[in-house]
Amino acid sequence: MADDLDTSKGWCCDGRTYTEHAHADGHCCQPEGQKIEDLPEDGQKKAKERLEKAGSAK
């Protein structure tokens, strides 16, 4: 999962990528194209943790 993060469409406020969220339940709490810096603090933390895990998985 984490090593397949598709960040091309941005992030959702819960720390999942826009693509993940769209595939899971079809709705993201933010518009497509959001950067990590645009997320609420908790979402930023989760997204950064996921990126770190993805990087260490390789």
FILOTOR-952312 format. One record per residue: x, y, z of N, C-alpha, C in turn; residue number from 0. Coordinates in steps of 0.05 Angstrom, whole numbers, plus 32768, in hexadecimal, padded with zeros to 4 digits. Layout:
<node <X,Y,Z>,<X,Y,Z>,<X,Y,Z>,NUM>
...
This chain:
<node <8011,7FE8,8000>,<8000,8000,8000>,<8011,8019,8000>,0>
<node <8021,801D,8015>,<802F,8036,8018>,<8044,803A,8001>,1>
<node <804F,8024,7FF7>,<8064,8028,7FE2>,<8057,802D,7FC7>,2>
<node <803D,802E,7FC5>,<802F,8034,7FAD>,<801F,804E,7FAE>,3>
<node <8029,8061,7FBF>,<801A,807B,7FC2>,<801B,808A,7FA7>,4>
<node <8003,8090,7F9E>,<8000,80A1,7F85>,<7FF9,80BD,7F8E>,5>
<node <800D,80CE,7F8F>,<8009,80E9,7F98>,<8003,80FD,7F81>,6>
<node <8000,80F2,7F69>,<7FFD,8103,7F51>,<7FE4,8115,7F52>,7>
<node <7FD0,810D,7F61>,<7FB7,811E,7F62>,<7FB5,812C,7F7C>,8>
<node <7FC9,812B,7F8D>,<7FC9,8139,7FA6>,<7FC0,8128,7FBE>,9>
<node <7FB8,8136,7FD3>,<7FB3,812A,7FED>,<7F97,8131,7FF7>,10>
<node <7F8C,8120,8009>,<7F74,8126,8017>,<7F7A,812D,8034>,11>
<node <7F67,813A,8041>,<7F6C,8144,805C>,<7F72,812E,8071>,12>
<node <7F6C,8115,806B>,<7F71,8100,807F>,<7F8C,80F3,807B>,13>
<node <7F9C,80FD,8069>,<7FB7,80F2,8064>,<7FB9,80DD,804F>,14>
<node <7FA3,80D6,8043>,<7FA3,80C4,802C>,<7FA7,80D4,8013>,15>
<node <7FB0,80C7,7FFE>,<7FB3,80D5,7FE4>,<7F97,80D8,7FD8>,16>
<node <7F94,80EC,7FC6>,<7F7B,80F0,7FB9>,<7F72,80D7,7FAA>,17>
<node <7F85,80CA,7F9D>,<7F7F,80B2,7F8E>,<7F75,809B,7FA0>,18>
<node <7F83,8097,7FB6>,<7F7A,8082,7FCA>,<7F5E,8087,7FD3>,19>
<node <7F59,80A0,7FDB>,<7F3F,80A7,7FE6>,<7F29,80A3,7FD1>,20>
<node <7F2E,80AB,7FB8>,<7F1B,80A8,7FA3>,<7F14,808B,7F9E>,21>
<node <7F29,807A,7F9F>,<7F24,805D,7F9B>,<7F16,8050,7FB2>,22>
<node <7F1B,805A,7FCA>,<7F0F,804E,7FE2>,<7EF1,8055,7FE5>,23>
<node <7EEB,806E,7FE4>,<7ECF,8076,7FE9>,<7EC5,808C,7FD6>,24>
<node <7ED5,8094,7FC3>,<7ECC,80A7,7FAF>,<7ECA,80C4,7FB7>,25>
<node <7ED3,80CA,7FCF>,<7ED0,80E6,7FD8>,<7EE9,80EE,7FE8>,26>
<node <7EF3,8106,7FE1>,<7F09,8111,7FF0>,<7EFF,812C,7FFC>,27>
<node <7F08,8131,8014>,<7EFF,8149,8022>,<7F0B,8163,8017>,28>
<node <7F1D,8161,8004>,<7F2A,8178,7FF8>,<7F2A,8175,7FDA>,29>
<node <7F2D,818A,7FCB>,<7F2E,8188,7FAE>,<7F49,817A,7FA5>,30>
<node <7F48,816F,7F8E>,<7F60,8162,7F82>,<7F77,8176,7F81>,31>
<node <7F8F,816D,7F85>,<7FA7,817D,7F81>,<7FB2,818A,7F9B>,32>
<node <7FA7,8182,7FB2>,<7FB1,818E,7FCB>,<7FCC,8183,7FD2>,33>
<node <7FDD,8195,7FDB>,<7FF8,818D,7FE4>,<7FF7,8186,8002>,34>
<node <800B,8178,800C>,<800C,8171,8028>,<8009,818A,8039>,35>
<node <8016,81A0,8031>,<8015,81B9,8040>,<7FF9,81C5,8043>,36>
<node <7FE7,81BD,8030>,<7FCC,81C7,8030>,<7FBA,81B8,8043>,37>
<node <7FC3,81A1,804E>,<7FB3,8190,805F>,<7FB2,819B,807B>,38>
<node <7F9D,8192,808A>,<7F9D,8199,80A7>,<7FB5,818B,80B4>,39>
<node <7FBD,8195,80CB>,<7FD5,818B,80D9>,<7FD6,816D,80DC>,40>
<node <7FC0,8161,80E4>,<7FBF,8144,80E8>,<7FC2,8135,80CD>,41>
<node <7FB6,813F,80B8>,<7FB9,8134,809D>,<7FD5,8136,8093>,42>
<node <7FE2,814C,8098>,<7FFE,8150,8090>,<8010,813B,809D>,43>
<node <800B,8137,80B7>,<801B,8124,80C6>,<8018,8108,80BB>,44>
<node <7FFF,8100,80B6>,<7FF9,80E5,80AB>,<8005,80E1,8090>,45>
<node <8002,80F5,807F>,<800D,80F4,8064>,<802B,80F2,8064>,46>
<node <8039,8101,8074>,<8056,8100,8076>,<8060,80E5,8081>,47>
<node <8051,80DA,8094>,<8058,80C0,809F>,<8056,80AB,8089>,48>
<node <8041,80AD,8079>,<803D,8099,8064>,<8052,809C,804E>,49>
<node <805A,80B4,8048>,<8070,80B8,8035>,<808A,80AC,803F>,50>
<node <8090,80B0,8059>,<80A8,80A5,8064>,<80A8,8087,8063>,51>
<node <8091,807B,806A>,<808F,805D,8068>,<8093,8054,804C>,52>
<node <8087,8062,8039>,<808A,805A,801D>,<80A7,805C,8014>,53>
<node <80B5,8070,801D>,<80D1,8074,8016>,<80E3,805E,8022>,54>
<node <80DD,8056,803A>,<80ED,8042,8048>,<80E6,8026,803E>,55>
<node <80D0,8022,8031>,<80C7,8008,8027>,<80D7,8000,800E>,56>
<node <80E3,8013,8002>,<80F1,800E,7FE8>,<810E,8005,7FED>,57>
